[in-house]
Amino acid sequence: MKNAYDIIKRPVISEHSMDQIAQRKYTFEVALDANKIEIKQALEAVFGVKIERVNTMRVLGKIKKMGAHSGKRPDWKKAIVKLTADSKTIEIFEGMS
């Protein structure tokens, strides 16, 4: 079994993700091989919240050029979780919006 901290990598802080906090939606970068059930269980264990829904998407890495050479950034997975109405908020996002 995977550790919860192996599944959740970091929160995604962007203008769009900060706007979604009012709708009780939070965005995280998660492990590529994690499924929705594992993501839900990991977030509920780490933050002590109740999650209503988990949406996931794979983000393809960009091709970047450095002079005559080109490289590719790694692919990653993003999870947008919606909290239930009676759940508490996630503390790491407090004061950012």
Phi and psi in degrees as a GROMACS rama.xvg file:
@    title "Ramachandran Plot"
@    xaxis  label "Phi"
@    yaxis  label "Psi"
@TYPE xy
-81.4283  150.932  LYS-2
-76.562  148.869  ASN-3
-61.9418  -32.3038  ALA-4
-78.8282  -14.9388  TYR-5
-78.581  -26.7215  ASP-6
-81.9327  -45.818  ILE-7
-90.7006  117.697  ILE-8
-92.5667  -53.5715  LYS-9
-165.036  158.497  ARG-10
-77.5633  149.113  PRO-11
-97.0743  116.592  VAL-12
-106.505  107.034  ILE-13
-143.779  171.127  SER-14
-63.2132  -41.9444  GLU-15
-67.3468  -41.4229  HIS-16
-68.5884  -31.0327  SER-17
-71.0082  -33.5957  MET-18
-68.0631  -28.8265  ASP-19
-78.1467  -11.4323  GLN-20
-63.6895  -31.7439  ILE-21
-63.4269  -25.9493  ALA-22
-94.177  10.826  GLN-23
64.3734  36.0963  ARG-24
-113.58  133.28  LYS-25
-126.211  143.639  TYR-26
-114.307  134.522  THR-27
-135.261  148.875  PHE-28
-88.1171  130.629  GLU-29
-126.679  171.778  VAL-30
-65.1515  144.819  ALA-31
-61.87  -34.2125  LEU-32
-93.359  7.54774  ASP-33
-82.2048  139.816  ALA-34
-101.464  177.237  ASN-35
-63.9242  -37.0605  LYS-36
-66.4203  -43.8203  ILE-37
-65.0625  -39.3238  GLU-38
-64.1793  -44.5875  ILE-39
-61.695  -46.5187  LYS-40
-64.7846  -39.1215  GLN-41
-66.2618  -45.5836  ALA-42
-67.2607  -38.3867  LEU-43
-65.9395  -35.2798  GLU-44
-73.0237  -41.6293  ALA-45
-74.7769  -46.122  VAL-46
-101.935  -10.5383  PHE-47
66.8652  40.5997  GLY-48
-116.14  166.67  VAL-49
-106.891  126.03  LYS-50
-106.575  130.653  ILE-51
-86.8677  -43.6861  GLU-52
-149.244  148.03  ARG-53
-126.143  124.26  VAL-54
-113.409  133.386  ASN-55
-122.887  154.161  THR-56
-152.526  145.901  MET-57
-91.8567  132.127  ARG-58
-107.789  119.919  VAL-59
-77.8171  139.586  LEU-60
-69.503  146.639  GLY-61
-81.6813  151.761  LYS-62
-84.8544  124.482  ILE-63
-118.952  138.047  LYS-64
-103.884  136.666  LYS-65
-127.146  88.7405  MET-66
71.9388  -127.451  GLY-67
-82.4766  -11.7214  ALA-68
-101.745  151.504  HIS-69
-127.792  150.64  SER-70
-139.175  176.856  GLY-71
-130.57  132.696  LYS-72
-72.9837  154.244  ARG-73
-71.9209  151.837  PRO-74
-72.4021  153.163  ASP-75
-147.263  167.617  TRP-76
-117.692  136.158  LYS-77
-115.682  137.683  LYS-78
-123.177  128.701  ALA-79
-109.402  117.278  ILE-80
-109.42  139.77  VAL-81
-110.522  126.67  LYS-82
-84.3411  154.013  LEU-83
-70.9677  165.28  THR-84
-66.2678  -31.0993  ALA-85
-94.9497  6.18724  ASP-86
-84.5621  153.131  SER-87
-78.116  166.627  LYS-88
-84.5574  168.196  THR-89
-90.3694  125.323  ILE-90
-67.6909  -30.2443  GLU-91
-68.5444  -16.7457  ILE-92
-95.0596  -2.03276  PHE-93
-69.2099  134.943  GLU-94
80.3601  3.26642  GLY-95
-94.9007  -27.3542  MET-96
